[in-house]
Amino acid sequence: MYQIFIVFLFVGLAVAFAEEPRLATYHELASVIVDQRLSNNVTASVSLQTTSIQEFQVPPGLDARIRNNANITAVIITNEDQCVLGVQEQLCILINTKRIEGEGGIKAAQQKARAIGDTLIDDINSAFGLKAQFHSVFIHYSDEANKALETTGEISGAGTVSAVYTAPVQNTDFMFNKISGILIPRQIRGMGGFYDVAQELSKDENSRMSFTILPKPQGSLMQIKVSEKYPRIASELYEINPLEFLKVDQIKKSQYFSVGFFPLNSLIHVVILPADNATKAHVTKTVEPTVKNGQRVPSDLAEDGWFFDSESGKKIEAMYLFGERTSASSQDLTIRIGEKKVAQPKFDVYILVGIGAAAAGVAAFYLKGIRKKG
């Protein structure tokens, strides 16, 4: 999952007044990755995520069995074209486990992953109305994509072993409505926001979807993600409008957050891997930084605009904050990174972005010490 600059542990903060910043368990995150350096692709995604089994209604028994097995790092349901090498045009369920150095060879790792997967697959099939059957065990060796995007490797990094189960592929529109209908209560689905953007993106025949469970001691991190890849266009871009890749004219926060001030529960995240490290980003409006608890954070969460972790260099990374606004337009969100076309990349790296969970987005800036000005 992304170790983006907003990923700080949220330490408990009692909030007494509605006008103070608050943090809910349900999060919505829109992300655009512009990779001019490695793949020359643009990948857009919408992630809906929570740690509450009231907001994502995974059967409690299944959730407990996943969390209580220390070997399991992730459970993923996806219709990616190639969930792992050797599997194409199938719906996949991947049950990921740790491969600990010194615990036997490849065969032992495969047998262990298969045994763990077999204890869960019937319950997963039952919960999501699937009939997936065992296909294979895949051992992940490469960390190139994780290093490029600074991810931890829980999804596809070296040392991960996937027990893979497959079923007939489902198109993203059908799969999104089916799984979100099972998991997400009507009161959230009916509140609009990024859910509507994900639903719109799912209608495109090239979009893909995943549902991911990342077991954590304090509760599982769960994410529904719809993504679309735009191949071989990144190097041609000097203006990046996230809404263009999300296929909407405007993006609105969910009305689920209308009961208070939740500035960090709806975020737009852009990462640019420029071919030229001197490339610099320019936007219409920024949120000024300050330092709190040793971390660089927005000085005022009530302000709308882009907050940059880096504006140039090997990676340009920015987060759009809505502040007290409830929507954003193309004019608000467009990022310019120069007027000249950059050189075509000289190599390509396979990045499994479609099932790479942005689930770390459920963590957020420290709210301690950050308040609205005024």
Buried (B, 14 or more C-beta within 10 A) or exposed (E): BBEBBBBBEBEEBEEEEEEBBBBBBBBBBBBBBBBBBBBBBBBBBBBBBBBEBEBBBBBEEBBBBBBEBEBBBBBBBBBBBBBBEEBEEBBBBBBBBBBEEEEEEEEEBBEBBBEBBEEBBEBBBEBBEBEBEBBBBBBBEBBEBBEBBEBBBBBBBEBBBBBBBBBEBBBBBEBBEBBBEBBBEEEBBEBBBBBBBBBBBBEBEEBBBBBBBBBEEEBBBBBBBBBBBBEEEBBEBEEBBBBBBBBBEEBBBBBBBEEEBBBBBBBBBBBBBBBBEEBBBEBEEBBEBEEBEEBEBBBBBBBBBBBBBBBBEEBBBBBBBBBEBBEBEBEBBBBBBBEEEBEEBEEEBEBBBBBBBBBBBBBBBBBBEBBBEE
